[in-house]
Amino acid sequence: MSSYVEYHDKIAFHPGYYIKEIVEESGLTQEDFAKRLGTTPKNLCVLMNGDQNLSIDIATKLSRMLGTTVAYWLRIQQAYDETIAEFLSEEELKREREVFKLLDYKYFREHFGLPDIPRKIDEQIKQVREFLSVSSLTVLKRADLAVSFRSYTENLSESNIVNANAMVQIAINRTLKTEAPKFNKRKFEASVEFALTQTHNHENFLPTLCEAFDNAGVVLIVLPNLKNSGINGATKKVDGKVMLMVNDRRHYADTFWFTLFHEIGHIMNGDYGITFGTNQNHSEDEADQYAQRCLIPQEKYERFLQENKTFDEKTIRNFAVSIDRDPGIVLGRLMKDKVVDYTDMELSNRLRKKYTVVIK
């Protein structure tokens, strides 16, 4: 390593640079100078080469030997450290710009009130970095940043990972700011039963549902979809509480309820992580089955299939009333099981509601 570092038009001088000049001007050998300084020739050499920071001990010895002050030498070390930090920060900013290309600043501006600063990319990066509470946007590239990915990472693009992590960071930060007791599974089971009574309440269910979950130590966060995240939901233990995040990426009410109960299934199984739309593994199958059982009791569903040959609007609505569920949930299940064609938009428009998330 050199005793000075050049970066573009700037130079950072290590204290060793000045010590080397002093040794050369003294006419002494490095060995003799080291002896007078009260250190070893090896330590002096390492310091002059910039391979070691100046210690308070050496700064004190230099000040006594040369008639300077300890503060003088420590200021040189501090100035060097600050300049190097500035160099590193500029290099990190270059890497952040590449990550930022994968993010949609409009999402943060429209939903979370970040300032409208067109064409000021570095300022936008600063705003998103501070909003997410990360030291650098480059950490969003880590698959192990905050929550384990339930998908094999080789099946995910870098854009998936970056945007999924951004959404999870938002959810974690909101969870940390939410007052809630420690997670209580027994209370949560009761709040889940309450949630099942809200599937056809499309207007004001969310605040009531959040309150019920909060009381059990589960913070429900519903976020607008961030493009290219590919994420359906996520769960994580946060400061004794449990974060339960649901993405509204498909807008349909029945999809919301299925995703919610899918993530609840993960919590009940003690399985925390991120769920992607393309996930295919045992834990995801278990969570799917949990959601299906909760939303539509299996025995009643099988009897419904056996007793009906056609599944029109009236048939679906009557069955939904009998199990106290929104008819869109029944239709969604029929479509998933290929009993009703996904392309039947007329039936879908009549039975499936849509939700739009508004962040407050």
C-alpha positions as CSV (number, residue, x, y, z in Angstrom):
1,M,0.0,0.0,0.0
2,S,1.2,3.6,-0.7
3,S,1.4,6.3,1.9
4,Y,-0.9,8.4,-0.3
5,V,-4.0,7.5,-2.4
6,E,-5.1,9.3,-5.6
7,Y,-8.7,9.3,-6.7
8,H,-9.6,11.4,-9.7
9,D,-8.3,14.9,-8.9
10,K,-7.9,14.3,-5.1
11,I,-5.1,12.9,-3.0
12,A,-5.2,11.5,0.5
13,F,-2.0,11.7,2.4
14,H,-1.3,9.1,5.2
15,P,0.7,10.3,8.2
16,G,3.3,7.9,7.0
17,Y,3.9,10.1,4.0
18,Y,5.1,12.9,6.2
19,I,7.0,10.7,8.6
20,K,8.9,9.3,5.6
21,E,9.9,12.8,4.6
22,I,11.0,13.6,8.1
23,V,13.2,10.4,8.3
24,E,14.8,11.2,5.0
25,E,15.5,14.8,5.9
26,S,17.0,13.8,9.3
27,G,19.9,12.0,7.7
28,L,19.3,9.0,10.0
29,T,18.7,5.4,8.9
30,Q,15.2,4.0,9.5
31,E,16.7,1.8,12.1
32,D,18.3,4.7,14.0
33,F,15.2,6.8,13.7
34,A,13.0,4.0,15.0
35,K,15.3,3.6,18.0
36,R,15.0,7.3,18.8
37,L,11.3,7.1,18.4
38,G,11.0,4.2,20.7
39,T,9.6,1.7,18.2
40,T,10.9,-1.1,16.0
41,P,12.2,-0.6,12.4
42,K,9.5,-2.9,11.2
43,N,6.7,-0.8,12.8
44,L,8.2,2.4,11.4
45,C,8.4,0.9,7.9
46,V,4.8,-0.3,8.1
47,L,3.7,3.1,9.2
48,M,5.7,5.0,6.5
49,N,4.2,2.7,3.8
50,G,0.7,3.6,4.9
51,D,-0.1,0.0,5.9
52,Q,-1.0,0.9,9.5
53,N,-2.9,3.7,11.1
54,L,-1.1,6.1,13.4
55,S,-1.7,5.2,17.0
56,I,-2.0,7.7,19.9
57,D,1.2,6.1,21.3
58,I,3.3,6.9,18.2
59,A,1.6,10.3,17.8
60,T,2.7,11.1,21.4
61,K,6.3,9.9,20.7
62,L,6.5,12.0,17.5
63,S,5.2,15.1,19.2
64,R,7.8,14.7,22.0
65,M,10.6,13.9,19.6
66,L,9.8,16.7,17.0
67,G,8.3,19.4,19.3
68,T,4.9,19.2,17.7
69,T,1.6,18.3,19.3
70,V,-0.3,15.0,19.6
71,A,-3.3,16.7,18.1
72,Y,-1.3,17.7,15.0
73,W,-0.6,14.1,14.1
74,L,-4.0,12.9,15.0
75,R,-5.6,15.5,12.7
76,I,-3.5,14.2,9.8
77,Q,-4.7,10.7,10.5
78,Q,-8.3,12.0,10.7
79,A,-8.1,14.0,7.5
80,Y,-6.7,10.9,5.7
81,D,-9.5,8.7,7.1
82,E,-12.2,11.1,6.1
83,T,-10.7,11.5,2.5
84,I,-10.5,7.7,2.1
85,A,-14.1,7.4,3.3
86,E,-15.1,10.0,0.7
87,F,-13.3,8.0,-2.0
88,L,-15.0,4.8,-0.9
89,S,-18.4,6.5,-0.7
90,E,-18.1,7.7,-4.3
91,E,-17.2,4.2,-5.4
92,E,-20.2,2.8,-3.5
93,L,-22.4,5.4,-5.1
94,K,-21.4,4.1,-8.5
95,R,-22.5,0.6,-7.4
96,E,-25.7,2.0,-6.0
97,R,-26.6,3.6,-9.3
98,E,-26.6,0.2,-10.9
99,V,-29.0,-1.2,-8.3
100,F,-31.2,1.9,-8.5
101,K,-31.8,1.2,-12.2
102,L,-33.7,-1.9,-11.0
103,L,-36.0,0.2,-8.7
104,D,-39.0,2.4,-9.6
105,Y,-38.6,5.8,-7.8
106,K,-42.1,6.7,-8.8
107,Y,-43.4,3.9,-6.4
108,F,-41.7,5.5,-3.4
109,R,-42.8,9.0,-4.5
110,E,-46.4,8.2,-5.1
111,H,-47.0,5.8,-2.1
112,F,-44.6,7.1,0.5
113,G,-44.2,10.8,-0.2
114,L,-40.6,10.9,-1.3
115,P,-39.9,14.2,-3.0
116,D,-40.4,14.8,-6.7
117,I,-36.8,15.4,-7.9
118,P,-36.7,14.4,-11.6
119,R,-33.3,13.7,-13.2
120,K,-31.4,14.1,-9.8
121,I,-30.5,10.4,-9.6
122,D,-28.0,10.7,-6.8
123,E,-30.5,12.6,-4.7
124,Q,-33.2,10.0,-5.4
125,I,-30.8,7.3,-4.3
126,K,-30.1,9.2,-1.1
127,Q,-33.9,9.5,-0.5
128,V,-34.6,5.8,-1.1
129,R,-31.6,4.7,1.0
130,E,-32.7,6.8,4.0
131,F,-36.3,5.7,3.6
132,L,-35.4,2.1,3.6
133,S,-32.8,2.7,6.5
134,V,-29.9,0.9,4.7
135,S,-26.3,2.0,4.5
136,S,-26.3,1.3,0.7
137,L,-28.8,0.2,-1.9
138,T,-26.3,-2.5,-2.8
139,V,-27.4,-4.5,0.3
140,L,-30.7,-5.1,-1.5
141,K,-28.9,-7.6,-3.7
142,R,-28.4,-10.0,-0.8
143,A,-30.8,-12.9,-0.7
144,D,-30.2,-13.2,3.0
145,L,-30.7,-9.5,3.8
146,A,-33.6,-9.7,6.2
147,V,-35.8,-12.7,5.5
148,S,-35.0,-16.1,4.0
149,F,-36.2,-16.6,0.4
150,R,-38.5,-19.6,0.2
151,S,-37.6,-19.9,-3.5
152,Y,-34.2,-21.1,-4.8
153,T,-32.4,-17.9,-5.6
154,E,-31.2,-19.3,-9.0
155,N,-34.9,-19.1,-10.0
156,L,-34.9,-15.4,-9.2
157,S,-33.5,-12.5,-11.2
158,E,-31.4,-9.8,-9.6
159,S,-34.4,-7.4,-10.1
160,N,-36.7,-9.9,-8.2
161,I,-34.3,-10.0,-5.2
162,V,-33.7,-6.2,-5.1
163,N,-37.4,-5.2,-5.3
164,A,-38.5,-8.0,-2.9
165,N,-36.0,-6.9,-0.4
166,A,-37.1,-3.3,-0.8
167,M,-40.7,-4.3,0.0
168,V,-39.6,-6.3,3.0
169,Q,-37.5,-3.4,4.4
170,I,-40.6,-1.2,4.1
171,A,-42.7,-3.7,6.0
172,I,-40.1,-4.3,8.7
173,N,-39.6,-0.5,9.3
174,R,-43.4,-0.1,9.6
175,T,-43.6,-3.0,12.0
176,L,-40.8,-1.5,14.2
177,K,-42.9,1.7,14.5
178,T,-46.1,-0.2,15.4
179,E,-46.9,-0.7,19.0
180,A,-47.9,-4.3,19.7
181,P,-47.3,-6.9,22.4
182,K,-45.1,-9.9,21.9
183,F,-46.5,-12.6,19.6
184,N,-49.1,-14.8,21.3
185,K,-50.1,-17.8,19.2
186,R,-53.3,-18.5,21.2
187,K,-54.5,-15.0,20.7
188,F,-53.5,-15.1,17.1
189,E,-55.6,-18.2,16.5
190,A,-58.6,-16.3,17.8
191,S,-57.8,-13.3,15.6
192,V,-57.6,-15.7,12.6
193,E,-61.1,-17.0,13.3
194,F,-62.3,-13.4,13.4
195,A,-60.6,-12.7,10.1
196,L,-62.6,-15.4,8.5
197,T,-65.8,-13.5,9.3
198,Q,-64.5,-10.4,7.4
199,T,-64.1,-11.9,3.9
200,H,-67.3,-10.3,2.5
201,N,-66.7,-7.0,4.3
202,H,-65.0,-5.1,1.5
203,E,-65.2,-1.6,2.8
204,N,-63.7,-1.2,6.3
205,F,-62.3,-4.5,7.3
206,L,-58.6,-3.7,7.2
207,P,-58.3,-1.4,10.3
208,T,-60.4,-3.8,12.3
209,L,-58.3,-6.7,11.1
210,C,-55.0,-5.0,11.8
211,E,-56.2,-4.2,15.4
212,A,-57.2,-7.8,16.0
213,F,-53.8,-9.0,14.7
214,D,-51.9,-6.3,16.6
215,N,-53.4,-7.5,19.9
216,A,-52.0,-10.9,19.2
217,G,-48.5,-9.5,18.4
218,V,-48.8,-9.8,14.6
219,V,-48.4,-6.6,12.6
220,L,-50.3,-6.8,9.3
221,I,-48.8,-4.7,6.6
222,V,-50.5,-4.5,3.2
223,L,-48.3,-2.8,0.5
224,P,-48.9,-1.7,-3.0
225,N,-47.0,-3.9,-5.5
226,L,-43.5,-2.8,-6.4
227,K,-42.8,-3.7,-10.0
228,N,-40.6,-6.8,-10.6
229,S,-40.7,-7.9,-6.9
230,G,-42.6,-11.1,-7.8
231,I,-43.5,-11.3,-4.1
232,N,-46.9,-12.4,-2.7
233,G,-46.1,-12.0,1.0
234,A,-43.6,-12.3,3.7
235,T,-43.3,-13.1,7.4
236,K,-40.6,-12.3,9.9
237,K,-40.1,-12.1,13.7
238,V,-39.3,-8.5,14.6
239,D,-38.6,-7.4,18.1
240,G,-40.8,-10.0,19.7
241,K,-43.6,-9.3,17.3
242,V,-44.4,-11.0,13.9
243,M,-44.5,-9.0,10.7
244,L,-47.1,-10.3,8.2
245,M,-46.8,-8.5,4.9
246,V,-49.2,-9.0,2.0
247,N,-48.6,-7.6,-1.5
248,D,-51.7,-6.4,-3.4
249,R,-50.0,-7.3,-6.8
250,R,-53.1,-9.0,-8.2
251,H,-55.7,-6.6,-6.6
252,Y,-58.5,-9.3,-6.5
253,A,-60.1,-9.7,-3.0
254,D,-60.0,-13.5,-3.2
255,T,-56.3,-13.4,-4.0
256,F,-55.7,-11.1,-1.0
257,W,-57.5,-13.4,1.4
258,F,-55.7,-16.5,0.0
259,T,-52.3,-14.8,0.3
260,L,-53.2,-13.6,3.8
261,F,-54.1,-17.1,5.0
262,H,-51.2,-18.6,3.1
263,E,-48.8,-16.4,5.2
264,I,-50.8,-17.2,8.3
265,G,-50.2,-20.8,7.6
266,H,-46.5,-20.1,7.5
267,I,-46.7,-18.4,10.9
268,M,-48.6,-21.3,12.4
269,N,-45.9,-23.6,11.2
270,G,-43.1,-21.4,12.5
271,D,-41.9,-20.9,9.0
272,Y,-40.7,-17.3,8.3
273,G,-39.6,-15.9,4.9
274,I,-40.6,-14.5,1.6
275,T,-43.2,-16.1,-0.7
276,F,-42.8,-15.6,-4.4
277,G,-45.5,-16.3,-7.0
278,T,-43.4,-19.0,-8.6
279,N,-42.6,-20.9,-5.3
280,Q,-42.9,-24.7,-5.5
281,N,-41.8,-26.6,-2.4
282,H,-43.2,-28.5,0.6
283,S,-43.6,-25.5,2.9
284,E,-45.5,-23.6,0.2
285,D,-47.7,-26.6,-0.4
286,E,-48.5,-26.8,3.3
287,A,-49.3,-23.1,3.5
288,D,-51.5,-23.4,0.4
289,Q,-53.4,-26.3,2.0
290,Y,-53.8,-24.4,5.2
291,A,-55.3,-21.4,3.3
292,Q,-57.7,-23.7,1.4
293,R,-58.9,-25.4,4.5
294,C,-59.5,-22.2,6.3
295,L,-61.3,-20.3,3.5
296,I,-63.4,-23.2,2.3
297,P,-63.9,-26.3,4.6
298,Q,-62.8,-29.3,2.5
299,E,-65.8,-31.6,3.2
300,K,-68.3,-28.8,2.3
301,Y,-66.4,-28.0,-0.8
302,E,-66.3,-31.6,-2.0
303,R,-70.0,-32.0,-1.3
304,F,-70.6,-28.7,-3.3
305,L,-68.8,-30.2,-6.3
306,Q,-70.7,-33.5,-6.1
307,E,-74.1,-31.9,-5.8
308,N,-73.8,-29.5,-8.7
309,K,-73.2,-30.0,-12.4
310,T,-73.1,-26.3,-13.3
311,F,-71.5,-23.5,-11.4
312,D,-73.3,-20.3,-12.3
313,E,-73.5,-17.1,-10.3
314,K,-76.5,-18.2,-8.3
315,T,-75.0,-21.6,-7.3
316,I,-71.8,-20.0,-6.2
317,R,-73.4,-17.2,-4.2
318,N,-75.7,-19.7,-2.4
319,F,-72.7,-21.9,-1.4
320,A,-70.8,-18.8,-0.3
321,V,-73.6,-17.7,1.9
322,S,-73.8,-21.2,3.4
323,I,-70.2,-21.1,4.5
324,D,-70.2,-17.4,5.3
325,R,-67.5,-16.5,2.7
326,D,-67.3,-13.9,-0.1
327,P,-68.4,-15.5,-3.4
328,G,-65.2,-14.4,-5.0
329,I,-63.3,-16.7,-2.8
330,V,-65.4,-19.6,-4.0
331,L,-65.0,-18.6,-7.6
332,G,-61.3,-18.2,-7.2
333,R,-61.0,-21.8,-5.8
334,L,-63.2,-23.2,-8.6
335,M,-60.9,-21.5,-11.1
336,K,-57.8,-22.7,-9.4
337,D,-59.2,-26.3,-9.5
338,K,-60.2,-25.7,-13.2
339,V,-63.8,-26.3,-12.5
340,V,-64.6,-22.9,-13.9
341,D,-62.5,-21.4,-16.7
342,Y,-60.2,-18.5,-15.8
343,T,-61.3,-16.8,-19.0
344,D,-64.9,-16.5,-17.8
345,M,-64.6,-12.7,-17.3
346,E,-68.3,-12.1,-17.1
347,L,-68.7,-14.3,-14.0
348,S,-65.4,-13.0,-12.6
349,N,-66.6,-9.4,-12.9
350,R,-69.8,-10.1,-11.1
351,L,-68.3,-12.1,-8.3
352,R,-64.8,-11.0,-7.7
353,K,-64.1,-7.7,-5.9
354,K,-60.9,-5.6,-6.3
355,Y,-58.9,-3.9,-3.6
356,T,-56.6,-0.9,-3.9
357,V,-54.0,-0.2,-1.2
358,V,-53.8,3.4,0.0
359,I,-50.9,4.0,2.3
360,K,-51.6,6.4,5.2
